[in-house]
Amino acid sequence: MSAETLVLATRRSALALAQARAFMAALRQVRPDVELSELHVTTTGDRVQDRALSEIGGKGLFIKEIEQALLAGRARLAVHSYKDVPAVLAPGLTIACVPAREDPRDVLVTRSGDRLEELPKGARVGTSSLRRRVQLLRFRPDLEIVALRGNVDTRLRKCTEGEVDAVVLAAAGLNRLGLADRITHALDPEICLPAIGQGALAIEVRSADACAAELLRPLNDSETAVAAAAERGVMTAVEGSCQVPLGGYAVREGDHLWLRAWLSEPDGGRYRLREGRWPWTEDLFEAQARGQELGAALKGG
């Protein structure tokens, strides 16, 4: 492998490039003998910016074209935000590495410097996420939620220019872009439970590419991988998508796996929250099964 260039596929947004390049830097630390190059891919989710993801198909829109590049052999690795990865991967592909997770929380950026509880009645808060919309309105039903898409810079600019009073973004994205100083209020999971896999990366390879999988092994963080597997188990059980308001967050708590998840109707109705604690496991299939167990309880209402 040292005699060839390893091509890594990524979206071309500033955030996608930042996280891909950070991963490449980490990979070079453990395998300085391997040459790396980037393949920039524009996905359907990147091209369609005038509609909410729930209206145009959901999560897979950010990875379909990247997976096609992998399957066609134009790339050996792909870096995804794990929250963009649907429950079912394209046949012939697998997630070979889950690096250590960034901050999984949602954060509020406001023009005024107000925290969520301090925003004036009727304040306009921008987000295109059904999950964030439902949770924000449960905490502050007086807010006006404004559909807002675009990259991080675009959403921050719309806040700065007064189109909205605040925007909700992922802490991980702002941290990776060096914009942590823009955060006004990091939202506790008790207020806004993160998206499935939020803050984590997923490194995808062809299932048959054992050489690439072995190369990635030193960068896999087992604790993050187990937490993500449990969260994705919930998503599988409830058939989660961008059309389904769903939050899920798993952490290691001592010798236990603690998983919280919620599900509602798109309008916020039938909101139900469940949580579970099980002995910690390093087995991803067992962690996923625990998530599916919790997801089944959610789906059953």
VMD Tcl script that draws the C-alpha trace (Angstrom):
set ca {
  {0.00 0.00 0.00}
  {2.93 2.34 0.62}
  {3.70 2.39 -3.11}
  {0.32 3.86 -4.06}
  {-1.74 6.93 -3.33}
  {-4.76 6.30 -1.17}
  {-7.70 8.38 -2.43}
  {-10.16 9.67 0.16}
  {-13.60 10.85 -0.98}
  {-15.35 13.72 0.76}
  {-17.97 16.36 0.15}
  {-16.48 19.68 -0.88}
  {-18.09 21.91 1.76}
  {-15.76 23.75 4.13}
  {-16.86 21.59 7.06}
  {-16.53 18.30 5.16}
  {-13.05 19.27 3.98}
  {-12.01 20.36 7.48}
  {-13.03 17.07 9.05}
  {-11.60 15.00 6.19}
  {-8.27 16.80 6.41}
  {-8.14 16.44 10.19}
  {-8.68 12.71 9.75}
  {-6.01 12.56 7.04}
  {-3.56 14.32 9.37}
  {-4.27 11.74 12.08}
  {-3.81 8.92 9.57}
  {-0.48 10.34 8.46}
  {0.66 10.29 12.08}
  {0.20 6.52 12.31}
  {1.08 5.71 8.69}
  {3.52 8.31 7.37}
  {4.49 5.91 4.57}
  {1.08 6.16 2.88}
  {0.40 8.90 0.33}
  {-3.08 10.43 0.59}
  {-5.12 12.50 -1.85}
  {-8.65 13.93 -1.89}
  {-11.55 13.30 -4.23}
  {-14.13 16.08 -3.87}
  {-17.70 14.97 -4.54}
  {-20.79 17.18 -4.86}
  {-23.79 15.30 -3.50}
  {-27.49 15.79 -4.14}
  {-27.83 17.20 -0.62}
  {-25.24 19.85 -1.49}
  {-26.91 20.80 -4.77}
  {-30.45 21.19 -3.46}
  {-30.37 24.03 -0.93}
  {-33.83 25.56 -1.27}
  {-35.81 22.80 0.45}
  {-35.66 20.99 3.77}
  {-34.02 17.57 3.75}
  {-37.30 16.06 4.96}
  {-38.83 17.18 1.63}
  {-36.18 15.79 -0.72}
  {-35.27 12.40 0.65}
  {-33.20 12.72 3.80}
  {-29.86 11.49 5.05}
  {-28.65 9.43 2.10}
  {-28.58 12.53 -0.10}
  {-25.24 13.49 1.45}
  {-23.47 10.20 0.78}
  {-24.99 8.50 -2.30}
  {-22.54 9.94 -4.83}
  {-19.61 9.35 -2.48}
  {-20.59 5.69 -2.12}
  {-20.76 5.45 -5.91}
  {-17.17 6.73 -6.09}
  {-16.09 4.02 -3.65}
  {-17.88 1.27 -5.53}
  {-16.45 2.47 -8.84}
  {-12.92 2.35 -7.43}
  {-12.31 6.09 -7.76}
  {-11.63 6.23 -4.00}
  {-10.54 3.78 -1.30}
  {-11.89 5.65 1.73}
  {-14.76 8.03 2.40}
  {-15.21 10.36 5.36}
  {-18.80 11.03 6.45}
  {-20.45 12.82 9.33}
  {-22.01 9.76 10.98}
  {-25.32 11.57 11.44}
  {-25.60 11.76 7.61}
  {-25.25 7.98 7.17}
  {-28.57 6.12 6.73}
  {-29.31 2.89 8.59}
  {-28.55 0.76 5.53}
  {-25.32 1.21 3.57}
  {-24.99 0.50 -0.13}
  {-24.26 -3.21 -0.74}
  {-20.53 -3.92 -0.79}
  {-19.61 -1.12 1.62}
  {-18.88 -1.04 5.35}
  {-17.91 1.39 8.10}
  {-14.34 0.38 8.96}
  {-13.42 3.11 11.44}
  {-15.17 5.45 13.87}
  {-12.67 7.98 15.28}
  {-13.06 9.60 18.70}
  {-16.20 11.71 18.89}
  {-16.26 15.50 18.96}
  {-18.73 17.40 21.17}
  {-22.12 15.88 20.23}
  {-24.28 18.73 21.50}
  {-26.42 21.19 19.60}
  {-25.51 24.82 20.21}
  {-27.27 28.16 19.89}
  {-25.66 31.14 18.18}
  {-27.52 34.41 18.81}
  {-27.07 38.01 17.64}
  {-27.88 39.34 21.08}
  {-25.73 37.02 23.15}
  {-28.87 35.69 24.87}
  {-29.08 32.07 25.95}
  {-32.07 30.01 24.83}
  {-34.11 30.79 27.96}
  {-33.28 34.51 27.62}
  {-34.44 35.02 24.01}
  {-37.43 37.38 23.80}
  {-40.89 36.00 23.14}
  {-41.40 35.31 19.43}
  {-37.68 35.29 18.63}
  {-36.91 33.79 15.22}
  {-34.67 30.73 15.44}
  {-33.29 29.16 12.28}
  {-33.05 25.41 11.70}
  {-34.24 23.00 9.04}
  {-34.10 20.01 11.41}
  {-37.41 18.51 12.55}
  {-35.59 17.08 15.57}
  {-34.34 20.49 16.67}
  {-37.67 22.16 15.89}
  {-39.67 19.75 18.08}
  {-37.29 19.99 21.02}
  {-36.91 23.77 20.89}
  {-40.67 24.26 20.86}
  {-41.11 21.89 23.80}
  {-38.72 24.07 25.80}
  {-39.85 27.43 24.37}
  {-43.25 27.11 22.61}
  {-43.30 30.88 22.05}
  {-40.39 30.83 19.59}
  {-40.82 31.13 15.82}
  {-38.84 28.39 14.09}
  {-37.60 29.43 10.63}
  {-36.54 26.83 8.04}
  {-32.88 27.49 7.28}
  {-30.49 25.48 5.12}
  {-27.07 26.17 3.68}
  {-23.54 25.70 4.95}
  {-22.37 26.87 8.36}
  {-21.11 30.23 7.07}
  {-24.41 30.91 5.30}
  {-26.45 30.19 8.42}
  {-24.19 32.26 10.64}
  {-24.42 35.15 8.17}
  {-28.22 35.01 8.14}
  {-28.12 35.37 11.91}
  {-25.61 38.21 11.84}
  {-27.63 40.09 9.20}
  {-30.86 39.78 11.17}
  {-32.79 37.32 9.00}
  {-33.14 35.30 12.21}
  {-32.36 36.08 15.84}
  {-30.54 32.81 16.42}
  {-29.44 29.62 14.68}
  {-28.98 26.10 16.03}
  {-25.91 24.24 14.82}
  {-23.79 21.26 15.84}
  {-20.98 22.04 18.26}
  {-18.76 19.59 16.40}
  {-19.04 21.51 13.15}
  {-18.19 24.85 14.71}
  {-15.28 23.31 16.61}
  {-13.86 21.68 13.48}
  {-14.10 24.98 11.59}
  {-12.38 26.93 14.35}
  {-15.59 28.83 15.11}
  {-16.18 27.72 18.70}
  {-16.07 31.36 19.79}
  {-19.39 31.92 17.99}
  {-21.23 29.60 20.37}
  {-23.62 31.43 22.70}
  {-25.21 28.49 24.47}
  {-24.30 24.78 24.34}
  {-27.63 23.01 24.77}
  {-27.72 20.29 27.39}
  {-29.06 16.94 26.12}
  {-31.91 17.38 28.61}
  {-33.06 20.27 26.41}
  {-31.98 19.06 22.98}
  {-30.98 15.42 22.64}
  {-28.47 15.15 19.77}
  {-29.04 13.49 16.43}
  {-28.05 9.85 16.01}
  {-24.27 9.82 15.57}
  {-23.85 13.58 15.93}
  {-20.24 14.64 16.47}
  {-18.86 11.31 15.21}
  {-17.22 10.52 11.88}
  {-17.69 7.32 9.90}
  {-14.92 6.11 7.59}
  {-16.39 3.93 4.87}
  {-14.56 1.43 2.65}
  {-15.43 -1.40 0.30}
  {-16.27 -4.52 2.30}
  {-13.70 -6.53 0.37}
  {-10.89 -4.03 0.98}
  {-9.29 -5.68 4.00}
  {-6.07 -3.74 3.42}
  {-7.82 -0.37 3.84}
  {-9.71 -1.59 6.90}
  {-6.47 -2.73 8.56}
  {-4.85 0.63 7.80}
  {-7.68 2.41 9.64}
  {-7.75 0.16 12.69}
  {-5.41 2.27 14.89}
  {-7.71 5.29 14.53}
  {-10.89 3.49 15.57}
  {-12.21 4.61 18.97}
  {-14.09 1.68 20.46}
  {-16.10 3.77 22.92}
  {-17.39 6.05 20.16}
  {-18.07 3.08 17.90}
  {-20.13 1.33 20.60}
  {-22.13 4.48 21.39}
  {-22.83 5.10 17.71}
  {-23.87 1.48 17.19}
  {-26.39 1.74 20.04}
  {-27.79 5.00 18.68}
  {-28.05 3.58 15.17}
  {-29.86 0.57 16.59}
  {-32.60 2.95 17.70}
  {-32.71 4.50 14.22}
  {-33.02 1.07 12.60}
  {-35.84 0.00 14.90}
  {-37.95 3.12 14.32}
  {-37.02 3.36 10.61}
  {-35.59 6.78 11.28}
  {-35.08 9.35 8.54}
  {-35.15 13.12 8.14}
  {-38.94 12.85 7.97}
  {-39.05 11.41 11.51}
  {-38.20 13.63 14.52}
  {-35.79 11.45 16.46}
  {-32.95 12.02 18.91}
  {-30.59 9.50 20.44}
  {-27.47 9.73 22.56}
  {-25.39 6.97 24.13}
  {-22.47 7.36 26.54}
  {-20.34 5.17 28.74}
  {-21.27 5.70 32.38}
  {-18.84 3.73 34.51}
  {-19.29 0.08 33.56}
  {-22.60 0.71 31.81}
  {-23.92 1.85 28.46}
  {-26.47 4.62 29.01}
  {-28.75 5.29 26.05}
  {-31.47 7.92 25.81}
  {-33.75 8.37 22.80}
  {-37.00 10.09 21.86}
  {-39.44 9.95 18.99}
  {-42.47 12.00 17.96}
  {-44.76 12.78 15.08}
  {-43.51 15.48 12.66}
  {-45.69 18.07 14.41}
  {-44.26 17.14 17.81}
  {-47.27 15.06 18.82}
  {-46.96 11.71 20.64}
  {-43.57 12.70 22.04}
  {-42.09 9.81 23.98}
  {-38.72 9.47 25.69}
  {-37.08 6.22 26.75}
  {-33.74 5.36 28.29}
  {-31.86 2.21 29.19}
  {-28.72 1.09 30.99}
  {-26.88 -2.13 30.23}
  {-23.47 -3.56 31.16}
  {-20.82 -1.99 28.93}
  {-19.86 -4.07 25.92}
  {-17.20 -3.82 23.24}
  {-19.38 -5.88 20.90}
  {-20.92 -3.57 18.28}
  {-23.66 -6.06 17.41}
  {-24.68 -6.31 21.07}
  {-24.68 -2.50 21.38}
  {-26.82 -2.21 18.27}
  {-29.21 -4.82 19.68}
  {-29.59 -2.75 22.87}
  {-30.44 0.24 20.70}
  {-32.97 -1.76 18.72}
  {-34.54 -2.89 21.98}
  {-34.98 0.71 23.10}
  {-36.14 1.74 19.62}
  {-38.81 -0.97 19.62}
  {-40.11 0.39 22.93}
  {-40.23 3.88 21.43}
  {-41.99 2.73 18.29}
  {-44.54 0.83 20.34}
  {-45.40 4.08 22.10}
}
mol new
graphics top color blue
foreach p $ca { graphics top sphere $p radius 0.5 }
foreach p [lrange $ca 0 end-1] q [lrange $ca 1 end] { graphics top cylinder $p $q radius 0.2 }
display resetview
